[in-house]
């Protein structure tokens, strides 16, 4: 029995989900099982790696104790409200409890149609399965709160998108799959009874400290605001662009969820987008800060009936809570970017060093990861040329380097170097490497996928045998757009 299920969400009222059975695939085979994650969750990875495991992880066989459901939710997509979304190509198999008592969802993506599929086939092409495996596990290794990858399976079937493509099934692990859009589902239907049940469920599962609060639903709102504010700052420190920050893609647990048209920037620009469907740049890199607050405002709206019986007073309570977002987010953003340039105890006056560096990078097509990665070497060796090579105009960095060097020498330079090496990864899932791994997999070769996944398990440790994974893409390797995969 690979999973020891204890399914609390399936015990909620019927309005929360639709019971559904995964649709079989023709010839499932395991691509990769995450043995470390399985061990952490108390799951028998040997079973998952077997023929029986392939059947379970593809949806061909239900594990004992599984109560498969498709979760109901709605949400704002690119600013427009969609009243019915839900799990259209995903099924929650059940929940497992880690030895320390923390609960996790086991979730299949690409496991066939559900009542929420809206005419879709409920399947996934192989590419999105591999992309989510690579990027979510990279994010975990980078220390970012995130859903995790337990397994990837090739289905043996074709799916039809722009053309026939090999299909796959992805097994995702999350603290939960409750989204802002889940709250919107009940708020849009003015179903206050189930809204309260949902809020109480989330408090008990994710914010137990709110149980004894005088205002538990305000504590819930404040907790979600804090986690999202810090999460988005963590993304931005790494040059990550989520790509589709719709409210149905924002988890109330504070984890990164739904790696569709996501990407890590190569050359830095605050207006950079990758998503092929983000035509207006709504979810550009620098806009993620404000979009986070916009999404949280929609969350606060759903909680108004629980915050106070008097509507105007409830609005004032929610607005006061939302005001904290900017302070929390920008304090976290400053702390993280100060770490990237080695300032141990930064003050507001030091922020100009960050802003000047970023604007100079944007003006000179500098690679985000490589510039920050080489700051420690440049200060340690007192060699500005280690940075100049990344800028279109090498002397553009000269005055900044002098000011920065002077600032670091006011403190412990060795501590600054250590901080930079802890803050700036050597390896990220660069878009061209992800695309190369996916292209090879469609030809039946998974070696690049495995190698890239292995590299990204230790992103802060330079290793000579993986030196090519540090490099920015060559001109013909640059990825201009990424796709959601539906």
C-alpha positions as CSV (number, residue, x, y, z in Angstrom):
1,X,0.0,0.0,0.0
2,X,2.0,3.0,-1.2
3,X,-0.2,5.7,0.3
4,X,-1.8,5.8,3.8
5,X,-4.7,8.1,2.9
6,X,-6.7,10.2,5.4
7,X,-9.0,12.3,3.2
8,X,-10.4,15.3,5.0
9,X,-11.4,17.3,1.9
10,X,-13.5,14.5,0.5
11,X,-15.5,14.6,3.7
12,X,-16.6,18.2,3.1
13,X,-20.1,18.8,1.6
14,X,-20.7,17.8,-2.0
15,X,-20.6,21.5,-3.2
16,X,-16.8,21.4,-2.8
17,X,-16.1,18.8,-5.4
18,X,-17.2,16.2,-7.9
19,X,-16.4,12.6,-7.3
20,X,-14.7,11.3,-10.4
21,X,-12.5,8.3,-11.4
22,X,-9.3,8.8,-13.4
23,X,-9.6,7.6,-17.1
24,X,-7.2,4.8,-18.0
25,X,-4.3,5.2,-20.4
26,X,-3.0,2.5,-22.7
27,X,0.6,1.8,-21.7
28,X,1.9,3.8,-18.7
29,X,5.5,3.7,-17.8
30,X,7.5,5.5,-15.1
31,X,9.8,8.3,-16.2
32,X,10.9,9.4,-12.7
33,X,9.8,8.9,-9.1
34,X,11.0,11.4,-6.5
35,X,12.5,9.0,-4.0
36,X,13.6,11.7,-1.5
37,X,10.1,13.3,-1.4
38,X,8.5,9.9,-1.1
39,X,10.7,9.1,1.9
40,X,9.8,12.5,3.5
41,X,6.1,11.7,3.1
42,X,6.4,8.1,4.4
43,X,5.5,6.7,1.0
44,X,7.0,3.4,-0.3
45,X,8.9,4.6,-3.4
46,X,9.7,1.0,-4.4
47,X,6.0,0.4,-5.0
48,X,5.7,3.6,-7.0
49,X,8.6,2.5,-9.2
50,X,7.0,-0.8,-10.0
51,X,4.4,-1.8,-12.6
52,X,1.7,-1.4,-10.0
53,X,3.1,2.1,-9.2
54,X,2.9,3.0,-12.9
55,X,-0.8,1.9,-12.9
56,X,-1.6,4.1,-9.8
57,X,0.4,7.1,-11.0
58,X,-1.3,7.1,-14.4
59,X,-4.8,6.7,-13.0
60,X,-5.3,3.1,-14.3
61,X,-5.6,1.7,-10.8
62,X,-6.9,3.3,-7.6
63,X,-4.7,2.9,-4.5
64,X,-6.4,1.6,-1.4
65,X,-8.0,4.4,0.5
66,X,-8.1,6.8,-2.4
67,X,-11.3,8.9,-2.8
68,X,-10.7,10.7,-6.1
69,X,-12.4,14.0,-6.5
70,X,-12.2,17.1,-8.8
71,X,-12.2,20.3,-6.8
72,X,-14.5,23.1,-7.5
73,X,-13.3,26.7,-7.9
74,X,-13.6,29.7,-10.1
75,X,-11.5,32.9,-10.4
76,X,-10.3,35.9,-12.3
77,X,-8.3,35.1,-15.4
78,X,-6.3,38.0,-16.7
79,X,-8.6,40.3,-14.8
80,X,-11.9,38.8,-16.1
81,X,-14.1,36.7,-13.8
82,X,-14.8,33.1,-14.8
83,X,-17.7,31.8,-12.6
84,X,-16.9,28.1,-13.2
85,X,-13.4,26.6,-13.5
86,X,-12.5,23.7,-11.3
87,X,-10.1,20.8,-11.8
88,X,-10.6,20.2,-15.5
89,X,-7.6,17.9,-16.0
90,X,-6.6,17.1,-12.5
91,X,-7.9,14.7,-9.8
92,X,-7.1,14.8,-6.0
93,X,-6.5,11.1,-5.1
94,X,-6.3,11.8,-1.4
95,X,-4.3,13.1,1.5
96,X,-1.3,11.7,3.3
97,X,0.1,12.8,6.7
98,X,3.8,13.2,7.0
99,X,5.4,11.7,10.2
100,X,5.5,15.2,11.8
101,X,1.7,15.5,11.3
102,X,1.7,17.8,8.3
103,X,-0.9,16.9,5.7
104,X,-0.3,16.8,2.0
105,X,-2.5,16.3,-1.1
106,X,-1.6,13.7,-3.7
107,X,-2.9,15.0,-7.0
108,X,-2.8,13.7,-10.6
109,X,-2.6,16.1,-13.6
110,X,-3.5,14.8,-17.0
111,X,-5.7,12.0,-15.7
112,X,-8.7,12.5,-17.9
113,X,-11.9,14.6,-18.1
114,X,-13.9,15.7,-15.1
115,X,-17.2,17.6,-14.8
116,X,-15.1,20.8,-14.9
117,X,-13.3,20.0,-18.1
118,X,-15.4,22.5,-20.2
119,X,-15.2,20.3,-23.3
120,X,-11.5,19.6,-22.9
121,X,-9.9,16.1,-22.9
122,X,-8.5,16.3,-19.4
123,X,-5.2,15.1,-20.6
124,X,-1.7,16.6,-20.6
125,X,1.0,16.5,-23.2
126,X,4.4,15.2,-22.0
127,X,6.1,18.6,-22.2
128,X,4.0,20.3,-19.5
129,X,4.5,17.3,-17.2
130,X,8.3,17.5,-17.5
131,X,8.3,21.3,-17.2
132,X,6.4,21.2,-14.0
133,X,8.6,18.4,-12.6
134,X,11.8,20.3,-13.4
135,X,10.7,23.7,-12.3
136,X,8.8,22.8,-9.1
137,X,11.7,20.7,-7.8
138,X,14.1,23.4,-8.7
139,X,12.0,25.9,-6.7
140,X,12.0,23.5,-3.7
141,X,15.8,23.3,-3.9
142,X,16.0,27.1,-4.1
143,X,14.0,27.3,-0.9
144,X,10.8,28.7,-2.4
145,X,7.5,27.4,-0.9
146,X,6.1,25.3,-3.7
147,X,4.1,22.3,-4.7
148,X,6.3,19.3,-5.4
149,X,6.8,16.6,-8.0
150,X,6.3,13.1,-6.8
151,X,6.3,11.4,-10.2
152,X,6.1,11.7,-14.0
153,X,4.6,9.0,-16.2
154,X,4.4,8.7,-20.0
155,X,0.9,7.5,-20.8
156,X,1.5,5.6,-24.1
157,X,-1.3,7.7,-25.7
158,X,-1.3,10.7,-28.0
159,X,-3.0,14.0,-27.1
160,X,-4.0,16.5,-29.7
161,X,-3.0,20.2,-29.3
162,X,-1.4,22.0,-32.3
163,X,-0.4,18.5,-33.4
164,X,-0.5,14.9,-32.0
165,X,1.9,14.7,-29.1
166,X,2.9,12.1,-26.6
167,X,0.9,12.2,-23.4
168,X,1.9,12.2,-19.8
169,X,0.6,12.2,-16.2
170,X,2.1,14.3,-13.4
171,X,1.8,13.5,-9.7
172,X,1.8,16.7,-7.7
173,X,2.1,17.1,-3.9
174,X,0.9,20.2,-2.1
175,X,0.0,21.3,1.4
176,X,-3.4,21.7,-0.2
177,X,-5.0,22.7,-3.4
178,X,-7.3,25.3,-1.9
179,X,-7.0,28.5,-3.9
180,X,-8.3,32.0,-3.7
181,X,-10.6,30.8,-6.5
182,X,-12.0,28.2,-4.1
183,X,-13.3,30.9,-1.9
184,X,-14.6,32.8,-4.9
185,X,-16.6,29.8,-5.9
186,X,-18.8,30.1,-2.8
187,X,-18.7,33.9,-2.6
188,X,-20.0,34.1,-6.2
189,X,-22.9,31.8,-5.3
190,X,-23.6,33.7,-2.1
191,X,-23.2,30.4,-0.3
192,X,-22.1,31.8,3.1
193,X,-22.6,28.5,4.9
194,X,-20.1,26.6,2.8
195,X,-17.8,29.7,2.7
196,X,-17.6,29.5,6.5
197,X,-16.9,25.7,6.3
198,X,-14.1,26.4,3.8
199,X,-12.6,29.1,5.9
200,X,-12.7,26.9,9.0
201,X,-11.1,24.1,7.1
202,X,-8.3,26.3,5.9
203,X,-7.7,27.7,9.4
204,X,-7.5,24.2,10.9
205,X,-5.2,22.9,8.2
206,X,-3.0,25.9,7.5
207,X,-3.4,28.6,10.1
208,X,-4.1,26.8,13.4
209,X,-2.8,29.9,15.3
210,X,-6.0,31.6,14.1
211,X,-8.3,29.2,15.9
212,X,-7.9,30.9,19.3
213,X,-7.9,34.4,17.8
214,X,-10.6,36.9,18.8
215,X,-11.1,37.4,15.1
216,X,-10.1,34.1,13.4
217,X,-11.2,35.1,9.9
218,X,-9.2,38.3,10.1
219,X,-6.3,36.2,11.3
220,X,-6.8,34.0,8.2
221,X,-6.8,37.0,5.9
222,X,-3.7,38.4,7.5
223,X,-1.9,35.0,7.3
224,X,-2.6,34.6,3.7
225,X,-1.5,38.1,2.9
226,X,1.8,37.6,4.7
227,X,2.6,34.3,3.0
228,X,1.8,35.6,-0.4
229,X,3.7,38.9,0.1
230,X,6.8,37.0,1.1
231,X,6.4,34.3,-1.6
232,X,6.2,36.8,-4.5
233,X,9.3,38.6,-3.2
234,X,11.1,35.3,-3.1
235,X,10.1,34.7,-6.8
236,X,11.4,38.1,-7.8
237,X,14.8,37.6,-6.0
238,X,15.4,34.7,-8.4
239,X,14.2,36.4,-11.6
240,X,11.1,34.0,-11.7
241,X,8.0,35.0,-13.7
242,X,4.9,32.9,-12.8
243,X,3.2,33.8,-16.0
244,X,-0.4,33.2,-15.1
245,X,-1.1,34.8,-11.7
246,X,-4.9,34.3,-12.0
247,X,-6.7,34.0,-8.7
248,X,-7.4,30.3,-9.3
249,X,-3.6,29.9,-9.5
250,X,-2.9,31.4,-6.1
251,X,-2.8,28.9,-3.2
252,X,-4.0,30.0,0.2
253,X,-1.3,27.8,1.8
254,X,1.3,30.2,0.5
255,X,2.9,27.7,-2.0
256,X,3.7,28.4,-5.6
257,X,1.2,26.4,-7.7
258,X,0.5,25.8,-11.4
259,X,3.7,26.0,-13.4
260,X,2.3,26.7,-16.8
261,X,3.9,29.4,-18.9
262,X,6.4,30.2,-16.1
263,X,10.1,31.1,-16.8
264,X,13.3,32.3,-15.2
265,X,14.6,35.4,-16.9
266,X,17.8,35.3,-18.8
267,X,18.5,39.0,-19.7
268,X,16.9,41.2,-17.2
269,X,14.0,43.6,-17.9
270,X,11.3,44.6,-15.5
271,X,8.6,44.4,-18.2
272,X,9.7,40.9,-19.3
273,X,6.9,38.4,-20.0
274,X,7.0,34.8,-21.4
275,X,3.5,33.6,-21.4
276,X,2.2,33.3,-24.9
277,X,-1.3,34.4,-23.8
278,X,-0.2,37.4,-21.7
279,X,-0.7,39.9,-24.6
280,X,-1.0,43.0,-22.4
281,X,1.9,42.2,-20.1
282,X,-0.4,41.9,-17.1
283,X,1.9,39.4,-15.4
284,X,5.2,40.9,-16.3
285,X,8.1,40.4,-13.9
286,X,7.8,43.8,-12.1
287,X,4.0,43.7,-12.1
288,X,3.9,40.6,-9.9
289,X,4.1,42.8,-6.8
290,X,0.9,44.7,-7.5
291,X,-0.9,41.7,-9.0
292,X,-0.3,39.9,-5.7
293,X,-2.1,42.6,-3.8
294,X,-4.9,42.7,-6.4
295,X,-5.4,39.0,-6.0
296,X,-5.4,39.3,-2.3
297,X,-8.1,42.0,-2.5
298,X,-10.3,39.5,-4.3
299,X,-9.7,37.1,-1.5
300,X,-10.6,39.7,1.1
301,X,-13.8,40.4,-0.7
302,X,-14.9,36.7,-0.3
303,X,-14.3,37.0,3.5
304,X,-16.4,40.1,4.1
305,X,-19.4,38.3,5.4
306,X,-17.2,36.5,7.9
307,X,-15.3,39.6,9.0
308,X,-18.3,41.5,10.3
309,X,-22.1,41.4,10.0
310,X,-22.0,45.1,9.1
311,X,-20.8,45.4,5.5
312,X,-19.2,48.8,5.7
313,X,-17.3,47.8,8.8
314,X,-16.2,44.5,7.2
315,X,-14.8,46.5,4.2
316,X,-12.8,48.7,6.6
317,X,-11.4,45.7,8.4
318,X,-10.3,44.1,5.1
319,X,-8.8,47.3,3.8
320,X,-6.7,47.7,6.9
321,X,-5.4,44.2,6.6
322,X,-4.6,44.7,2.9
323,X,-2.6,47.8,3.7
324,X,0.0,45.6,5.4
325,X,0.8,43.8,2.1
326,X,3.0,46.5,0.6
327,X,5.0,46.9,3.9
328,X,5.6,43.1,4.2
329,X,6.3,42.5,0.5
330,X,8.7,45.4,0.0
331,X,10.5,44.7,3.3
332,X,11.0,41.1,2.2
333,X,12.0,42.2,-1.3
334,X,14.6,44.6,0.1
335,X,16.0,41.9,2.5
336,X,16.4,39.4,-0.3
337,X,18.0,41.8,-2.8
338,X,20.3,43.2,-0.1
339,X,21.4,39.6,0.3
340,X,22.0,39.3,-3.4
341,X,24.5,42.2,-3.3
342,X,26.0,41.2,0.1
343,X,24.6,43.9,2.4
344,X,24.1,42.2,5.7
345,X,22.3,45.0,7.5
346,X,20.8,47.1,4.8
347,X,18.9,50.3,5.3
348,X,16.7,52.3,3.0
349,X,19.6,54.3,1.8
350,X,21.2,51.2,0.4
351,X,18.3,50.5,-1.8
352,X,19.6,52.9,-4.5
353,X,22.5,50.4,-5.0
354,X,19.9,47.7,-5.9
355,X,17.9,50.0,-8.1
356,X,20.9,51.3,-10.0
357,X,22.3,47.8,-10.6
358,X,18.9,46.6,-11.9
359,X,18.4,49.6,-14.2
360,X,21.9,49.3,-15.6
361,X,21.3,45.6,-16.2
362,X,18.1,46.4,-18.1
363,X,19.8,49.0,-20.2
364,X,22.6,46.7,-21.1
365,X,20.9,43.3,-21.7
366,X,22.7,41.8,-18.8
367,X,21.9,38.2,-17.6
368,X,20.1,38.3,-14.3
369,X,21.5,35.2,-12.8
370,X,25.1,35.5,-14.1
371,X,25.5,39.1,-12.9
372,X,24.4,38.3,-9.4
373,X,26.2,35.0,-9.3
374,X,29.6,36.7,-10.1
375,X,29.3,39.6,-7.7
376,X,31.0,37.5,-4.9
377,X,33.9,36.6,-7.2
378,X,34.3,40.2,-8.4
379,X,34.6,41.6,-4.9
380,X,36.7,38.7,-3.6
381,X,39.2,39.1,-6.5
382,X,38.8,42.8,-6.7
383,X,38.2,42.3,-10.5
384,X,35.5,44.3,-12.2
385,X,36.1,42.5,-15.5
386,X,34.3,39.5,-14.0
387,X,31.1,41.6,-14.3
388,X,31.9,43.8,-17.3
389,X,31.6,40.9,-19.7
390,X,27.9,40.6,-19.1
391,X,27.0,44.2,-20.1
392,X,26.6,45.6,-23.6
393,X,28.7,48.5,-22.6
394,X,31.3,47.2,-20.1
395,X,32.0,50.6,-18.5
396,X,28.3,51.0,-17.6
397,X,29.0,49.1,-14.4
398,X,32.2,51.1,-13.4
399,X,30.7,53.7,-11.1
400,X,28.2,51.3,-9.5
401,X,31.0,48.9,-8.8
402,X,33.1,51.5,-7.0
403,X,30.1,52.7,-4.9
404,X,29.2,49.1,-4.0
405,X,32.7,48.1,-3.2
406,X,33.0,51.1,-0.9
407,X,29.8,50.2,0.9
408,X,30.8,46.6,1.5
409,X,34.1,47.7,2.9
410,X,32.3,49.5,5.7
411,X,31.5,46.0,7.1
412,X,32.7,42.4,7.0
413,X,33.6,41.7,3.4
414,X,33.9,37.9,4.0
415,X,30.4,37.9,5.5
416,X,29.1,39.7,2.5
417,X,30.7,37.2,0.1
418,X,29.2,34.3,2.1
419,X,25.8,36.0,2.0
420,X,25.9,36.5,-1.7
421,X,26.9,32.9,-2.4
422,X,23.9,31.7,-0.3
423,X,21.6,34.1,-2.0
424,X,22.6,33.8,-5.7
425,X,22.2,30.4,-7.4
426,X,24.7,29.0,-9.8
427,X,22.0,26.9,-11.6
428,X,18.4,27.8,-12.5
429,X,16.1,25.9,-14.8
430,X,17.0,28.0,-17.8
431,X,14.3,28.0,-20.5
432,X,16.5,26.7,-23.2
433,X,17.7,23.8,-21.1
434,X,14.1,22.9,-20.2
435,X,13.0,23.0,-23.8
436,X,16.0,20.9,-24.9
437,X,15.0,18.3,-22.3
438,X,11.4,18.3,-23.4
439,X,12.3,18.0,-27.1
440,X,14.6,15.0,-26.4
441,X,11.8,13.4,-24.4
442,X,9.4,13.6,-27.3
443,X,12.0,11.6,-29.2
444,X,12.0,9.0,-26.4
445,X,15.3,10.2,-24.8
446,X,14.8,11.2,-21.1
447,X,18.5,11.6,-20.3
448,X,18.5,15.4,-20.6
449,X,15.5,15.6,-18.3
450,X,17.2,13.4,-15.7
451,X,20.5,15.3,-15.9
452,X,18.8,18.7,-15.6
453,X,16.7,17.6,-12.7
454,X,19.9,16.3,-11.0
455,X,21.8,19.5,-11.6
456,X,19.0,21.6,-10.0
457,X,18.9,19.6,-6.8
458,X,22.0,21.6,-5.6
459,X,21.5,25.0,-7.2
460,X,24.1,26.9,-5.0
461,X,26.9,24.5,-5.4
462,X,29.2,24.9,-8.5
463,X,30.2,21.6,-10.0
464,X,32.7,21.3,-12.8
465,X,30.8,18.5,-14.5
466,X,27.7,20.7,-14.9
467,X,29.5,23.9,-16.0
468,X,27.5,24.2,-19.2
469,X,24.3,24.6,-17.2
470,X,25.6,27.9,-15.8
471,X,25.6,29.5,-19.3
472,X,23.1,31.8,-20.7
473,X,21.5,30.7,-24.0
474,X,23.1,31.5,-27.3
475,X,21.2,33.6,-29.8
476,X,19.5,30.7,-31.5
477,X,18.6,29.1,-28.1
478,X,16.7,32.0,-26.6
479,X,13.2,31.1,-25.6
480,X,10.8,34.0,-26.3
481,X,7.5,32.4,-25.2
482,X,6.2,29.6,-23.0
483,X,2.9,27.9,-23.1
484,X,0.3,26.7,-20.5
485,X,-0.1,23.3,-21.9
486,X,-3.9,23.0,-21.7
